Amino acid sequence: MTPYRVLAVLLLVASLAACAPWQRVDPTDRSLARRDDYTLELPAGWVRRTADSNDVFITRDGPALNVILVNRQPHDRKLPQTKRPTSPDMLPHELGELAIAEWRRSEATANLEVLANVPAIVGGRPAVRVHVRYRNERGLPIERLMVALADARGRLSLLYEAPAIVYFQRGLADFEAMVASVRFNSTP
């Protein structure tokens, strides 16, 4: 191989590495700050998708086996299934009911079973904790746990989803620790 071909191959490999869609969570600095809004600690041993519309998209074993999504949306951005907006004065249980209605309208989660819809606290603010189970198109039971709140900046949701068999319990402690680590940078 000529030196020019070697150089071209090396440049191609380097450019592909720079565009890597996944990045391992740095065990020495797991802190993540978003939009001068909140900070949280990512779980060690997970990987993060670097180009995603969510604030955070992480997985430990692959998106089909476990995923944590963190998303902040403005109130005027309507939910895709129910076409409803949220508001800063929305109570946590109202946000929980809206999330359940949203998921029930989706074909993928139409067979939803609500396991819990209870109050929670995130970063010292009132929130809701919604735990559901559904079966995917192959009949595999999937569990989803969402902790969410509405404040002046919009709606913030932290969602964890994994197959109910083994994987949900395996990553649950990491999700709980991540939710507990949320700190807001300003008052609501």
N, C-alpha and C positions, 0 to 999 in steps of 0.2 A: 504494500500500500504506500502511496506517495505521501510525502509530508503534508501536502495540501489536503488530501483526503483525511488523514489523521486529525488535522486541525479542524476540518469541517465536522467530523464525527464528534470530537470533543466539544465544539461549540454547540452542536445540536443537543448533546447530553446535558451540558450545563444549562442551556435554555429550558429544557424540559424539567430539570430539577428545580429551576426557579419558579416554575408554574405548578408545582406540586399541589394537588387539591387538598391534601391532608397534612397536618402537622401534629406531632406528638406533644402533649401537654408537658411543658418544662417542669420537672419535679422541684426545681429550686425556686421557681417563680410562677406559681399557679394563679396569681391574682389577675383579674381582668376588669378593666374599667370601661364603661360604655357611656358615650354621649354626655359626659359631665353630669350623669344622672345616678348611676349606681355602680358598685363594685361587687365582685363575688370571687370565690375561690373555685377554680376548676378541679375536678378530681384527678389525682395522679393515676397514671397508667392508661388514660383515655386518649383518644386522638380527636383533633378538631378540624372540621372542614374550613378551609381558609376563604373560600368564596361562596357565600350563602346569603340569602335575603334575611335570615334570622340573625339576631345578635350573636347567638351561640348555637352551634350544631356540633355535638360531640357524640362519640360512640366508643365503646371499649372493644366489642367483638364484631362490629359491623352493623350498619343501620337496620338490617333485617332482624338482628338479635337484641339490640338495645340502642336507644338513642335518647339524648337529653337535648331539648330545644329551649332556648330562652328568647323571648320575643317581646319587644316594646312596640306598640302600635298607637297612633294618634286616635282619639275618640271618633273623629269624623270618618275614619276608614271603616266602612261597614264590614261585618263578618260575611264571608263568601256564601254561606248556605242560607242563613236566615235574613240576610240583607239588613241587619240591624246595627246601628252604631252603639257605642257605649258612651257614658258621660262621667265627669269627675265626681258627681255625687251618687253614683251607682253603689248600692250596698253590696258587700261581698257575696251574700247569698243570691242576689239578683244576677251577678256575674256568673256564678256557678250554674244557675238555671239556664242562662243564655248559652253557656258552653255545652251543656247537655243537649239543649235543643239543636245547637249547631251540629254536634256529632250525630245526632239521630237523623238528621236530614241527609247526611252523607251516606252514599250507598255502601261504602266500605265498613261503616260502623253502625248501620241501621239496627242491628240486633243487640244493641247496647244494654248492659245490665249495670245499674248504678249501685256501687258497693258503699260509697260514702259521699256526702256532700255536707261538709262541716266547716265551721269558722277556723281560721288559722291566723298566724302573725308572720309577716315577712318584713324584715328590717325594721321592726317596731311598728309597722302599719297593719291595719286590719286587712285580712285577705280571706280567700276561700280555698279549701282543699277538696278537690273532686277526684274520686277514685272510681274507675269504671272497668268493666271487662266486656270484651266482645270476641267473636270468632271471625278470623279472616276468611278469605274465599276458599281456603283449603281446610277449614274447620279447626285451625289451631287457635286455642284461647290466648288472647292478647290482653294484658293489663296496661292501663294508662292512668297515670297520676299527674294531676295538674294542680299547681298552687298559683293563684292569680290575684291581682288587685287592680283597682281603678283609682287613679289619683289625678292631679291637675295636669300631669304630663301625658297621660294616656292610660292604656291598659298594659300591664306587664304580666306575662305568664311564663312559668317555668314548668315544662312538661317532660315527663319520663314515660317511656313506653318500651315494653319488652314482652316476649312470650311468657305466659304465666308459668310454664313448666321450666323451672330452674333459673332462667335468665332474669326474670323480674326481681326475685329475691336477691340475686347475686349483685345487682347494681343499685338496689334500693338505698343502702346506707350511703353510698357516694352521692346519690341525688339528695338525700336528706341533709347531708353535710353541706352540699352546695347551696341549698335553700337557706340553711341556717347562717351561711356566710354572707348573705346579701346585706349590703349597707348602702343607704341612700346618701347622696352628697348634698342634698338640700331638704328643706321642709316641704311637706306636700302642698 
